[in-house]
Amino acid sequence: MANPRVHEIAAELGVESKVALAKLKEMGEFVKGPASAVAPPVARKLKAALEEAGVTKQPEAAAAAPAQEKPASKPAAKPAGAKPAAAKPAAEAPAPAAPAAPAAAKPAEAPAAKPAEAAEATAPATPAAPAGDSPTPNAIPRPMARPGAPRPGNNPFASSQGMGRPRGGNNPFTARPTRDSPRPGAPRPGAPRPGAPRPGSPRPGAPRGGQGGPGGGGLGFQRPGAGQPGRGAPGRGGPAFAGRRGRGPGGTAGAFGKGGGKAKSRKSKRTKRLEFEMREAPSLGGVRVRRGEGQVIRMRRGASISDFAEKIDVSPGDLVQVLFHLGEMATATESLDESTFEILGEELGYRIQIVSPEDEDKELLEGFGLDLEQELEDEDESDLEFRAPVVTVMGHVDHGKTRLLDAIRKSNVIDGEAGGITQHIGAYQVYREHEGIDRAVTFIDTPGHEAFTAMRARGARVTDLAILVVAADDGIMPQTVEALNHAQAAGVPIVVAVNKVDKEGANPAKVRQQLTEYNLVAEEYGGDVMFVDVSALTGKGVDELIEAVLLTADAGLDLRANPNKEARGVAIEARLDKGRGAVTTVLIQSGTLRIGDAIVAGTAYGRVRAMTLDDGTPVDEAWPSMPVQVQGLSSVPRAGDTFLVTEEDRTARQIAEKREAVERNALLAKARKRLSLEDFKLALEQGKVETLNLIIKGDVSGAVEALEESLLKIDIDDSVDLRIIHRGVGAITESDVNLATVDDAVIIGFNVRPDTKARERAAREGVDVRFYNVIYAAIDDIESSLKGMLKPEYEEVQSGVAEIREVFRSSKWGNIAGVIVRSGTITRNAKARVIRDGVVLADGLAIESLRRFKDDVTEVKTDFECGIGLGKFNDIQLGDEIETIEMVEKPRD
Ligand SMILES: Nc1nc2c(ncn2[C@@H]2O[C@H](COP(=O)(O)OP(=O)(O)OP(=O)(O)O)[C@@H](O)[C@H]2O)c(=O)[nH]1
């Protein structure tokens, strides 16, 4: 007999098919459409449910999924408030629950309004076209070069001094205020730039005096407007801790969190739902879990099963089981890696999206009331001032990148003192008079596209422009192409330096010719890319190259930033100095960095204790595009880490600490997933590995050899390769584990065990270590693994029992059980079940908090008292027992 179809059941009851469909969905049944057939028990349930609901009534959203959207969508669901039934389907995308539609329309207005506002806000932010017909699109009216006027600081469009070195006393990069004779009129508040927001934009006297230079010391630092009302960036008036996201995504508001007072009806609904689920939901290895319909679930890196369970509103224990049957073993609170989540999500009908590190950091900062993108958007044209272009040098190995960077740096100190010691600080600025104006250009002195890519990989957009170095005697080489691909991918304009033109056999024309194939067409060939012949050896062409950089920058880039706010930028490089602690070269991207500022860079934080330029000159301030060496950070940030100044030390520290936690989590997730014998075949099929690498350690050399020999004899098909990358006699050591980590190997211990360090490391890194005392067992396992047949065997072990002596009710944390441990040990990562009068009340719960007095602890032993939080599970009473279970892998032998 055929199973009834949905529309038939609907017709029988005189309801529309969509109502029946909605009901089914609510029951957790996944059916495609009215023509889908359902099993008789489901049909019965459906009828019963429809009748019970009164067939024409709107379907309730009892089984509504938790809000999976980002918090942004939350307000949408809320305003509907009064009718949760209507609000819920609205939050879900294509809810077939048609009756909910009118109600859904209302909340939908809320988010719609936002983009509109945003669009409005951004519109005026587009850079206005410069007035006049200047060939340099971003060059707003320049201050006419007034001969003799001091160069206004770092402003690339500031006027030259006209005499001697163009750098005047107020030029921070003069670096030698003493040489430049008395600083011409130190803080010269004059020289207003037409249209400039800060009259007297020259930042007088930024470099701290230097030796004996008049006007040195602090005096010259009074920038006009230095007393600017607060450093608080305009537009960011609100308290730093506004805490927009009161609670992270996936708070406690799930299906259980509909507000108090309705415990009874909530429970009955829940029971009903569970009943449906248990009976009708697809079974995965004995557990029934409601399936999703392809919804996207955003998870943080390092999230655990509990986090996922909360988002899809199922029990973590069930997910542990499902995962277990998918061949993965994890506890509810353990961090999972992306691919494990994917497998789990796919099985359950969800699309898992791991939040990118950038988004994660953005959300983290938003938690502190910092939205850097918004900050930039909110900036007004009048806030922006010109900054120097930031240039990276890239090219094939040995084509002269380092040499060229040196030549450029030297060209800047032609009349500097002989033998002047310039520290290598990873970034420096040079000055050129360009069209009558003294301009600064910032060079990132970490040649190579690796550095460029590493920074880009961390989301740091540092470079405005790339110099592609091509040796004229060698032509285009693989890394040349790689470098230009990187630059083009980043949308960064390129200037080509055809280097080594002094060499015999140099053929610059050929370089031009070759590069046309890569869309880099020289101006002289009718293209728009500037090619400059240079010799890093003799210095020929270096000035022209800088000129070309400035022309290219002016032609296509909007190089402006707001200097009047707390500094934001990127760490270019950092090292630990014995005497000075962490020394970090930072590039300011916007705002002004000052001594004493509270600063956070990646996971490092602190206060700016001292700042120096590349030549060691101390400065008190650094503004956009200016690289400085900063002392005062607690630790060494990584190249490419962004940094920012916070109003308070505390905020900087908290941001750093949160980031560290995030990183730890991400690392845990990564560590979890190394190759194990069980998943070898899968990894092989997915192309993640090509060979099974083994490390064999044994108690005697004979055994090791015998094992090796037998293993190599295992007959496998051609697609699989088995390699023994290391073998030896003795305990498994940390270096064995290290090797396994690098080569993704499985360690076989024959009658030997790892030492403590090795064990810890293996656990941390997720290395699969197997122990055998019978050779055949080892061979069997490896063979089945190669054939993809090896499944781990686990058994449940009761690890602890605790009796509830008191129940603490907390609105924030839910009910907390005050217990005494009766036997064994209660551990934080264990699964738990609640037993009342000898009957299991709930299973598969996660111990989400374990505390002794005020402290979080990882385990509590027999006879000790502690507090246990079971997450959303609140149904606990005095006298209940909490039993913890651990899944222990059964040893094979
Ligand atoms: N004749 C001549 N030799 C040069 C010129 N520029 C660099 N060289 C030489 O080429 C070699 C490589 O120069 P580097 O500056 O180290 O090249 P690089 O691109 O930085 O090399 P890697 O750092 O290894 O990628 C050195 O021996 C330089 O002396 C030049 O303009 N003319």
The ligand as an SDF file (V2000), in Angstrom:
LIG
                    3D

 32 34  0  0  0  0  0  0  0  0999 V2000
   75.4690   45.1540  -11.8620 N   0  0  0  0  0  0  0  0  0  0  0  0
   74.4600   45.2960  -11.0510 C   0  0  0  0  0  0  0  0  0  0  0  0
   74.2960   44.4100  -10.0890 N   0  0  0  0  0  0  0  0  0  0  0  0
   73.2380   44.5680   -9.2580 C   0  0  0  0  0  0  0  0  0  0  0  0
   72.3330   45.6200   -9.4090 C   0  0  0  0  0  0  0  0  0  0  0  0
   71.3880   45.5080   -8.4710 N   0  0  0  0  0  0  0  0  0  0  0  0
   71.6910   44.4130   -7.7380 C   0  0  0  0  0  0  0  0  0  0  0  0
   72.7960   43.8460   -8.2200 N   0  0  0  0  0  0  0  0  0  0  0  0
   73.3940   42.6380   -7.7170 C   0  0  0  0  0  0  0  0  0  0  0  0
   72.5090   41.5610   -7.8450 O   0  0  0  0  0  0  0  0  0  0  0  0
   72.6210   40.6910   -6.7220 C   0  0  0  0  0  0  0  0  0  0  0  0
   71.2960   40.5140   -6.0950 C   0  0  0  0  0  0  0  0  0  0  0  0
   70.8580   41.7080   -5.5170 O   0  0  0  0  0  0  0  0  0  0  0  0
   69.9040   41.7590   -4.2860 P   0  0  0  0  0  0  0  0  0  0  0  0
   69.5970   43.1630   -4.0260 O   0  0  0  0  0  0  0  0  0  0  0  0
   70.4310   40.9250   -3.1920 O   0  0  0  0  0  0  0  0  0  0  0  0
   68.6730   41.0230   -4.9270 O   0  0  0  0  0  0  0  0  0  0  0  0
   67.3210   40.6560   -4.2650 P   0  0  0  0  0  0  0  0  0  0  0  0
   66.3030   40.7450   -5.3320 O   0  0  0  0  0  0  0  0  0  0  0  0
   67.1110   41.4540   -3.0570 O   0  0  0  0  0  0  0  0  0  0  0  0
   67.5800   39.1820   -3.9260 O   0  0  0  0  0  0  0  0  0  0  0  0
   66.8320   38.2680   -2.8640 P   0  0  0  0  0  0  0  0  0  0  0  0
   66.7900   39.0370   -1.5880 O   0  0  0  0  0  0  0  0  0  0  0  0
   67.6800   37.0570   -2.8030 O   0  0  0  0  0  0  0  0  0  0  0  0
   65.4850   38.0180   -3.4440 O   0  0  0  0  0  0  0  0  0  0  0  0
   73.6530   41.3240   -5.8020 C   0  0  0  0  0  0  0  0  0  0  0  0
   74.8840   40.7110   -6.0220 O   0  0  0  0  0  0  0  0  0  0  0  0
   73.7090   42.7500   -6.2390 C   0  0  0  0  0  0  0  0  0  0  0  0
   74.9770   43.3410   -6.0450 O   0  0  0  0  0  0  0  0  0  0  0  0
   72.5570   46.5620  -10.4600 C   0  0  0  0  0  0  0  0  0  0  0  0
   71.8200   47.5110  -10.6890 O   0  0  0  0  0  0  0  0  0  0  0  0
   73.6270   46.3270  -11.2430 N   0  0  0  0  0  0  0  0  0  0  0  0
  1  2  1  0
  2  3  2  0
  2 32  1  0
  3  4  1  0
  4  5  2  0
  4  8  1  0
  5  6  1  0
  5 30  1  0
  6  7  2  0
  7  8  1  0
  8  9  1  0
  9 10  1  0
  9 28  1  0
 10 11  1  0
 11 12  1  0
 11 26  1  0
 12 13  1  0
 13 14  1  0
 14 15  2  0
 14 16  1  0
 14 17  1  0
 17 18  1  0
 18 19  2  0
 18 20  1  0
 18 21  1  0
 21 22  1  0
 22 23  2  0
 22 24  1  0
 22 25  1  0
 26 27  1  0
 26 28  1  0
 28 29  1  0
 30 31  2  0
 30 32  1  0
M  END
$$$$
